[in-house]
């Protein structure tokens, strides 16, 4: 998938990045209440995965990178789980917007050839 260039995409991408950051802070808070390095190793690994997801979401300009970053953040343990659902919904919205736009472009190109 190509880089995000449309105005609507930029709004959704900004929302993904902000919610991913808040979700990562939530995961770190969850880990802190679990005792940091004394916590279950799975919690530590999932939290680190969430932090990597935030980095991917902020660095990537491609749709696939943003979606992968959002999914990585979503698997991190959290206190407020509706943020995870919101993050997945935003990622799905971005994918659908890109797919619809690509379909319209193909339709317009095929109509121009006919």
C-alpha positions as CSV (number, residue, x, y, z in Angstrom):
1,X,0.0,0.0,0.0
2,X,1.2,3.5,-0.8
3,X,2.1,6.3,1.6
4,X,-0.7,8.2,3.3
5,X,-1.3,11.4,1.3
6,X,-5.0,12.3,1.5
7,X,-6.4,14.7,4.1
8,X,-8.8,12.1,5.6
9,X,-6.0,9.7,5.9
10,X,-3.9,12.2,7.8
11,X,-6.6,12.7,10.3
12,X,-7.0,8.9,10.9
13,X,-3.2,8.5,11.0
14,X,-2.9,11.2,13.6
15,X,-5.6,9.6,15.7
16,X,-3.8,6.2,15.4
17,X,-0.6,7.7,16.6
18,X,-2.1,9.6,19.5
19,X,-4.2,6.6,20.7
20,X,-1.2,4.3,20.3
21,X,0.9,6.6,22.5
22,X,-1.8,6.8,25.1
23,X,-2.2,3.0,25.0
24,X,1.6,2.5,25.4
25,X,1.5,4.8,28.5
26,X,-1.4,2.7,29.8
27,X,0.6,-0.5,29.2
28,X,3.6,1.0,31.1
29,X,1.3,2.0,34.0
30,X,-0.1,-1.6,34.0
31,X,3.4,-2.9,34.1
32,X,4.4,-0.5,36.9
33,X,1.4,-1.7,39.0
34,X,2.6,-5.3,38.4
35,X,6.0,-4.7,39.8
36,X,8.1,-3.8,36.7
37,X,10.8,-6.4,36.3
38,X,9.4,-8.6,39.0
39,X,6.2,-9.0,36.9
40,X,5.4,-12.0,34.7
41,X,7.8,-12.2,31.8
42,X,4.9,-12.4,29.4
43,X,3.7,-9.0,30.6
44,X,7.1,-7.5,30.1
45,X,7.4,-9.0,26.6
46,X,3.9,-7.8,25.5
47,X,4.6,-4.3,26.9
48,X,7.9,-4.1,25.0
49,X,6.0,-5.2,21.9
50,X,3.6,-2.4,22.5
51,X,6.4,0.1,22.7
52,X,7.8,-1.2,19.4
53,X,4.4,-0.8,17.9
54,X,4.3,2.9,19.0
55,X,7.7,3.4,17.3
56,X,6.5,1.7,14.1
57,X,3.3,3.7,14.1
58,X,5.2,7.0,14.5
59,X,8.0,6.2,12.1
60,X,6.1,4.5,9.3
61,X,4.4,6.5,6.5
62,X,2.9,3.4,4.8
63,X,-0.5,2.1,5.7
64,X,0.8,-1.4,6.4
65,X,3.3,-0.1,8.9
66,X,0.7,1.9,10.7
67,X,-1.6,-1.1,10.9
68,X,1.2,-3.4,12.2
69,X,2.1,-0.8,14.7
70,X,-1.5,-0.5,15.9
71,X,-1.8,-4.2,16.3
72,X,1.4,-4.4,18.2
73,X,0.2,-1.8,20.6
74,X,-3.1,-3.5,20.9
75,X,-1.6,-6.8,22.2
76,X,0.1,-4.9,25.1
77,X,-1.5,-5.4,28.4
78,X,-3.7,-2.5,29.4
79,X,-5.9,-1.0,32.1
80,X,-8.3,0.7,29.8
81,X,-9.2,-1.9,27.1
82,X,-11.6,0.3,25.1
83,X,-8.5,2.1,23.8
84,X,-7.4,-1.1,22.2
85,X,-10.8,-1.5,20.5
86,X,-10.6,2.1,19.3
87,X,-7.1,1.7,18.0
88,X,-8.1,-1.4,16.0
89,X,-11.2,0.4,14.7
90,X,-9.0,3.3,13.5
91,X,-6.6,0.9,11.8
92,X,-9.4,-0.9,10.1
93,X,-10.9,2.5,9.0
94,X,-7.6,3.5,7.4
95,X,-7.4,0.2,5.5
96,X,-11.0,0.5,4.3
97,X,-10.4,4.1,3.2
98,X,-7.3,3.1,1.2
99,X,-9.1,0.1,-0.4
100,X,-12.1,2.1,-1.4
101,X,-9.9,4.9,-2.9
102,X,-7.8,2.3,-4.8
103,X,-11.0,0.7,-6.1
104,X,-12.3,4.0,-7.3
105,X,-9.0,4.8,-9.0
106,X,-9.0,1.5,-10.8
107,X,-12.6,2.0,-11.9
108,X,-11.8,5.5,-13.2
109,X,-8.8,4.1,-15.1
110,X,-10.8,1.3,-16.7
111,X,-13.6,3.8,-17.7
112,X,-11.0,6.1,-19.3
113,X,-9.7,3.2,-21.4
114,X,-13.1,2.2,-22.7
